Amino acid sequence: MVLDPDRGPRSARRAIGFVVVALALSLVASSMPSVGSIVGPDALTLTILSKRTGPNEASALGTVENTATPGGNLVELLVNGAVVRSTNSQGSGEYWFTKVPVSDGATIQTRVGSIYSASVAVPAYVAQPVGPPGFIYAQGTQLMKDGQPIILFGINEATAFSWAIVAAATPDPTVWGLNNVFPTGPGSKIPNVANADQLWREYFRYILHNRPAGDPNNPPVTLLRIWIVDNNWQMEMAYNYWKANPSGFWNLFDRMVYWASRSNTYLVPILGQNAIPPNNLMYDTTNPLYLHNLELTRAIVQRYDSSPTIAMWDLWNEADSYWSQIGDISSFRTWVGHLISDVAPYSPHHLITVGSANNQFIAGSPGWGWRLYFDFNDIPGLQVANQHMYEPYIDQTYIDINSDWNDALGTPHFQSEYGYWQCPSPVGNPLCYGYWPYYTERRVTRGVGALAPMVFLDNGKGAYYDYPYTGTLPSYPPVASFVFSPADPIAGNAVSFDGSASYNDAGPPVATYQWSFGDGGTGSGKTIQHIYSTGGNFTVTLTVTDTSGGSGTSAQTVPVQSSAPGPDTTPPARTTDLRATGTGYDYVVLAWTAPGDDGNVGTAMTYSVRYSTTGPLTDSNFLTGTAVPVPAPHPAGSKEKLNVTGLAQGTPYWFGLRTADEVPNWSPVSTNANVTTKSTQVSVVSPAAGAILPTASVLLTWSVSSPPPNSTQVQSDNGPWIDAGTGTSYLFTGVADGVHDLRVHVMFGSTGLYASTNALVDTQSPAVTILSPRSGDTLQSSTILVDWTATDSGSGIATVAVRQDAQPYQVVQGNSTTFRNVVAGSHTFSVQGTDSAGHRAEASVVVTVTAVGGGGPTVSSVVFHSETKSIDLTFSEPMNETSVESSIGIAPTVSYSLAWVNASYLRIVVVGPMEQGTLYQVTIQNSAQGTSGNRMASAYAFWFDAPRPGAGIDVSFLWSYWFYLLFLLVTANWVLATLVIVRCRRRASRARHSRARFTRGFEGSLPIR
């Protein structure tokens, strides 16, 4: 039904108006929200995260989302329902609160106005273990040593260890002493160095020289972050030298640790570094490159686990800089977590960190903000947050924000690289990052754990501008050492002290010995006696001074008994918390709380740890278990760890512990730690089972979960086993066509694991023959039928494609196809067959076409939608969209858009204003082509009127709860409108139109004449 408002009476228009108004009211009523609800996709929402950062504090972090203005919102923090803090959200929508007082069981929530986040419980507080005496450990955001906070400041050394490998392995004595720092920055060489001992002795003298600096901008240098593994030099250079000459490698490392200790410098060895350009195989945890690096890393951290000179291990430097080629932020976090879990059990006494640039360009990264900081530093097992930063300038706000994120995370922060990245003066050095004194001072003020600028260059001003190097290097200070006897002195009796073990192996000899006995008494001399008048624990300090004025101190606690003790019959307490905190393929990490000498008081003398694979250990069968080496006990209450290695895979173990004092009085057997070691998995990576391979060379690859195998063999079709070394791939050559079974046998000691696959080898091409037409045929038709045969005796035909002349190949089904609208002339028809192995064969015929009839695509239907001012065109075959779009026009001119539903279905939408009563013509020229290349048989034209006001309204009824209130009114108006419309139609039927129009449907196509 079509209404012409210009011809109908006013009553009809009023009736329709009533209906429209009524329907609109119903629509509005049904869409009104309930009071208090959040409407629409742009409603503001809040996220929240809580971290427990101390026994009585936590942090709260989150984001303001789904709003056009995420920044500048007042965010209030509620603890147990009460507002305790407020802050404004950042431009990114992020907000954070640090050091929020909480107790166990507390809940936190945030709000912006009347919008609340979820309410979350703060995590339970988990106490961090206290490290052994002299070791660096973590407590909240602070690094600690012997119960006191410590801030480390030092330098990065990128080349000294690698040059030492070159010097020792080649050998090349001319490169001894090359390094990146001393005495004049990158490319420097320390003179008069010919071996590892001399290298590190002289290197750490430069650090001693810079130690006297102590103003806020220039803290004393106490830290060296040094690359041990750097594959930029040569892939696996450190690993290969360690394997070829382990004693030589350990000598380089041992002397470095020794002289670092002599200079009281802490080390952060870097144990992983990619090559440039990147070798992404190093990030595949099943690849030999990763496994080799892991093998070396485990050996290093286990060898030096008892050395307090190691501040922490930096397991990898800036893997994130290359990660955009590998995966997203989630896969990066997974890889770092995997690396940490692979290493941590081998170094229970040292902290673990991973240096990163906090790269915000990795896929999935949230960009700059606390979420980015957490993505890189809130990773299970990462005990010290780590960040690299190079900027053209810095301000206090930036420092405070970074410090806030660190406080919110609740772990120590290591700014392991930082400085200016600009060089105003041409120093000719690619590493001209300048030292950042203001940043150093402010981060120290905020309590950072450790700092290490890349090099001591200050914005192009020169080497050591802020740490000036002049004059002769200092000598090493002497080392104080003493013993006393008896071990348990009694008040009133003399105690003998002997400091003759003090020495100086790199400086002037010891000249004087000064003693402080802890009870106010003092003395001098290499040996001396002292009598204590009362019992107690007294701290005795020896200070030795060499002939140049250098000094060193040593202190010990002397336990003085008030009277001669009676027999000691009290054993150490039974350990009740022995547990396994880590499990690998051949190791278990045990943890427990140290008992004392007498019960839970004092320090016990020795531990005995044993295990069984048949059942629990008790007092009656403890000595039948296998003994495990274990270090001496620490004072009562200390957190003990022990890494038990050399275990069998997939085996259940029961571990037990007994503790003895000096008598010895033995404790009862502890509670057992029952754990099963992991089992190695071997699986074929390629070829996949059933794979089809195109060549006679077949690469078999496999993965081994861990550890590296002792040997590997491969086999084809039950033939002889072939040695494949310890790698994870083997290339079979000269493999005949057909199906083959491939197997791999991996040996771990006396244990062997198998994996297998099968594959079809097909090296032959298929056969293709065109049956008709034949080359040289003359055809008098524009429709050409081509049929063929395509066969393959190996992997079978996968696809067949055809083409006419030089057109692209089109894949078809069956053994024939028809080419239409072929013009007169010479034409080549080709058929290409491809088998499942990827081999191709082609056949072609050349024919002559002498007479070509009409044909080509046509427009098969047109539908006009007046309510949307759109026209739907359906073509008889898929069209070349570009050629159609360039051949369409509308007159009179009006703006329109084109949208293809598919290659045969086009929608034209008029977007510009249209003149009422105007007839518009849509034209498609015959230059439009189908995808086959055939032009349209003729041009086409269609006409349509501009929609009248009020006509063609598309209304969707949304029924509301108060529809019934309008029902009677709507019904009455609708009846009245119907009566008027009938009258209008009778009048309109008398009218005669002088032209045909398209209004609702397509009635025919009119070729342009």
Protein Blocks (a to p, Z undefined) as FASTA:
>chain_A
ZZdfklmcfklmmmmmmmmmmmmmmmmmmmpccehiaedjkbccdddddddfbfkbccdd
dddehifblghpacdddeehiafbdcdddfkopacdehiacdehiacdddehjaccdddd
dddddddddddehiacdehjbcceehiacdddddddfklmmmmmmmmmmpcfklgoiafk
bcnbghiacehiabfklmmmmmmmmmmmmmmpocfklccdfbdcddfbdcklpghklmmm
mmmmmmlmmmmmmmmmmmmmmnopacdddfbdcdddddfklmmmkbfklmmmmmmmmmmm
mmmmmpmklmbdcfbghkllmmmmmmcfklmmmmmmmmmmmmmmmmmkbccddddehiak
bghiabjajklmmmmmmcghiabdcdddddfbdcfklmmmmmmmmmmnopacddfbgcdf
bdfbaghpaklcccdfklmmmmmmnopabdcdfbdceehnaghklmccehjddddddddd
dddddfbdcehiacdddfklgccfbbccdfbdcddehnopacedjbdcdddfbgcddddd
dddddfkopacdddddddddfbdcdddfbdcdddfkbccfbdcfkbccdddddddfeojg
cjdfbdcddddfkbccdfklmmmpccddddddddehiacddddehiaehiacdddddddd
fkbccddddddddddddddddddfbdcehiacfbfbdcdddddfbacdfbdcddeehiac
ddehjafbdcdehiaeddddddddddehjaccdddddddddfbdcddddfbdcehiacdb
fbdcdddddddfknopfbdcddehjbccdddehjbdcdehiaedddddddddddfkopac
ddddddddfbdceeddddfbdcddfklopacdddfbdcdfklmmmmgccddddddddddf
blmbccdddfbdcdehiacdddddfkbccfkopacfbdcddddddddehiaiacdddddf
klmmmmmmmmmmmmmmmmmmmmmmmmmmmpccfbdcdfkbcfbdcddZZ
